[in-house]
Amino acid sequence: MNYDLKTITWVLLIVAIMLEVSGTVAMKLSDGFTKIIPIMAMLVFYAMGLSLLALTLKVIDVSVAYAVWSGLGTVLITLIGIVWFKESVTVIKVASIILIVIGVIGLNLENNV
């Protein structure tokens, strides 16, 4: 298969987001920085995720890349919090997530016009 640079860059951004979300989960599992394995995992995940994010900025505008990074990361970690850590689901939480998704889509649409 022949993928163009932009497609590969978007895949790298998605991987970077997954690494950042993994780092955030590891942070939660570190129990306030008292468990060494989750702390080490967090540092590795964040370092790898930020490195990939930096690489994507060569192709994707920083405003779009960071919006997708932070927006999708926030949505994913919220869903993980609800499903895995049994956090509450409220109307405000759901509405806020919807607004984040709309904002990220809006930035991407504006960038492609």
C-alpha positions as a LaTeX table, in Angstrom:
\begin{tabular}{lrrr}
\hline
Residue & $x$ (\AA) & $y$ (\AA) & $z$ (\AA) \\
\hline
Met1 & 0.00 & 0.00 & 0.00 \\
Asn2 & 1.11 & 3.51 & $-0.75$ \\
Tyr3 & 0.25 & 6.03 & 1.98 \\
Asp4 & 0.92 & 9.73 & 1.69 \\
Leu5 & 2.80 & 11.72 & 4.33 \\
Lys6 & $-0.35$ & 13.40 & 5.67 \\
Thr7 & $-2.08$ & 10.05 & 6.28 \\
Ile8 & 0.98 & 8.65 & 8.07 \\
Thr9 & 1.20 & 11.82 & 10.16 \\
Trp10 & $-2.43$ & 11.52 & 11.25 \\
Val11 & $-1.82$ & 7.90 & 12.24 \\
Leu12 & 1.20 & 9.05 & 14.28 \\
Leu13 & $-1.00$ & 11.65 & 15.98 \\
Ile14 & $-3.54$ & 8.98 & 16.92 \\
Val15 & $-0.74$ & 6.80 & 18.33 \\
Ala16 & 0.57 & 9.84 & 20.26 \\
Ile17 & $-2.89$ & 10.37 & 21.74 \\
Met18 & $-3.13$ & 6.72 & 22.77 \\
Leu19 & 0.26 & 7.00 & 24.48 \\
Glu20 & $-0.81$ & 10.17 & 26.29 \\
Val21 & $-4.03$ & 8.51 & 27.46 \\
Ser22 & $-2.00$ & 5.49 & 28.62 \\
Gly23 & 0.25 & 7.86 & 30.55 \\
Thr24 & $-2.76$ & 9.43 & 32.23 \\
Val25 & $-4.15$ & 6.01 & 33.19 \\
Ala26 & $-0.73$ & 5.07 & 34.57 \\
Met27 & $-0.75$ & 8.31 & 36.57 \\
Lys28 & $-4.08$ & 7.32 & 38.12 \\
Leu29 & $-2.74$ & 3.82 & 38.85 \\
Ser30 & 0.36 & 5.30 & 40.54 \\
Asp31 & $-1.87$ & 6.08 & 43.53 \\
Gly32 & $-0.49$ & 9.56 & 44.11 \\
Phe33 & 3.03 & 8.68 & 42.95 \\
Thr34 & 3.39 & 5.87 & 45.49 \\
Lys35 & 3.73 & 2.93 & 43.05 \\
Ile36 & 6.95 & 2.80 & 41.03 \\
Ile37 & 5.81 & 0.67 & 38.05 \\
Pro38 & 2.92 & 2.98 & 37.09 \\
Ile39 & 5.20 & 6.01 & 37.62 \\
Met40 & 7.80 & 4.56 & 35.23 \\
Ala41 & 5.09 & 3.62 & 32.72 \\
Met42 & 3.64 & 7.14 & 32.92 \\
Leu43 & 7.02 & 8.73 & 32.19 \\
Val44 & 7.67 & 6.42 & 29.23 \\
Phe45 & 4.17 & 6.87 & 27.77 \\
Tyr46 & 4.28 & 10.67 & 28.10 \\
Ala47 & 7.80 & 10.92 & 26.64 \\
Met48 & 6.86 & 8.77 & 23.65 \\
Gly49 & 3.53 & 10.53 & 23.14 \\
Leu50 & 5.03 & 14.02 & 23.26 \\
Ser51 & 7.82 & 12.94 & 20.90 \\
Leu52 & 5.30 & 11.70 & 18.35 \\
Leu53 & 3.21 & 14.85 & 18.79 \\
Ala54 & 6.30 & 16.93 & 18.04 \\
Leu55 & 6.91 & 14.95 & 14.86 \\
Thr56 & 3.34 & 15.50 & 13.66 \\
Leu57 & 3.82 & 19.26 & 13.91 \\
Lys58 & 6.07 & 19.10 & 10.85 \\
Val59 & 2.98 & 18.36 & 8.74 \\
Ile60 & $-0.13$ & 19.29 & 10.75 \\
Asp61 & $-0.72$ & 22.87 & 11.97 \\
Val62 & $-0.07$ & 23.18 & 15.70 \\
Ser63 & $-3.58$ & 24.56 & 16.32 \\
Val64 & $-5.20$ & 21.52 & 14.73 \\
Ala65 & $-2.77$ & 18.90 & 16.08 \\
Tyr66 & $-3.03$ & 20.18 & 19.65 \\
Ala67 & $-6.81$ & 20.52 & 19.46 \\
Val68 & $-7.12$ & 16.92 & 18.28 \\
Trp69 & $-4.50$ & 15.77 & 20.83 \\
Ser70 & $-6.14$ & 17.44 & 23.80 \\
Gly71 & $-9.75$ & 17.00 & 22.67 \\
Leu72 & $-9.58$ & 13.33 & 21.76 \\
Gly73 & $-7.37$ & 12.64 & 24.79 \\
Thr74 & $-9.93$ & 14.31 & 27.05 \\
Val75 & $-12.82$ & 12.36 & 25.53 \\
Leu76 & $-10.97$ & 9.05 & 25.79 \\
Ile77 & $-9.79$ & 9.56 & 29.36 \\
Thr78 & $-13.30$ & 10.62 & 30.37 \\
Leu79 & $-14.73$ & 7.43 & 28.88 \\
Ile80 & $-12.02$ & 5.35 & 30.58 \\
Gly81 & $-12.78$ & 7.11 & 33.86 \\
Ile82 & $-16.47$ & 6.29 & 33.52 \\
Val83 & $-16.03$ & 2.66 & 32.40 \\
Trp84 & $-12.88$ & 1.54 & 34.22 \\
Phe85 & $-12.70$ & 3.78 & 37.29 \\
Lys86 & $-16.50$ & 3.96 & 37.77 \\
Glu87 & $-16.63$ & 7.77 & 37.70 \\
Ser88 & $-20.03$ & 9.44 & 37.55 \\
Val89 & $-21.86$ & 10.27 & 34.32 \\
Thr90 & $-23.68$ & 13.59 & 34.42 \\
Val91 & $-25.54$ & 15.65 & 31.85 \\
Ile92 & $-22.94$ & 18.40 & 32.16 \\
Lys93 & $-20.09$ & 15.92 & 31.62 \\
Val94 & $-21.75$ & 14.46 & 28.50 \\
Ala95 & $-22.63$ & 17.91 & 27.12 \\
Ser96 & $-19.07$ & 19.11 & 27.72 \\
Ile97 & $-17.61$ & 16.13 & 25.86 \\
Ile98 & $-19.98$ & 16.83 & 22.94 \\
Leu99 & $-18.83$ & 20.46 & 22.87 \\
Ile100 & $-15.17$ & 19.36 & 22.84 \\
Val101 & $-15.83$ & 17.06 & 19.87 \\
Ile102 & $-17.69$ & 19.84 & 18.04 \\
Gly103 & $-14.79$ & 22.23 & 18.68 \\
Val104 & $-12.19$ & 19.79 & 17.35 \\
Ile105 & $-14.30$ & 19.10 & 14.26 \\
Gly106 & $-14.75$ & 22.85 & 13.75 \\
Leu107 & $-11.01$ & 23.48 & 13.87 \\
Asn108 & $-10.40$ & 20.69 & 11.38 \\
Leu109 & $-13.10$ & 21.97 & 9.04 \\
Glu110 & $-11.73$ & 25.52 & 9.21 \\
Asn111 & $-8.26$ & 24.24 & 8.44 \\
Asn112 & $-9.47$ & 22.33 & 5.36 \\
Val113 & $-11.47$ & 25.20 & 3.79 \\
\hline
\end{tabular}
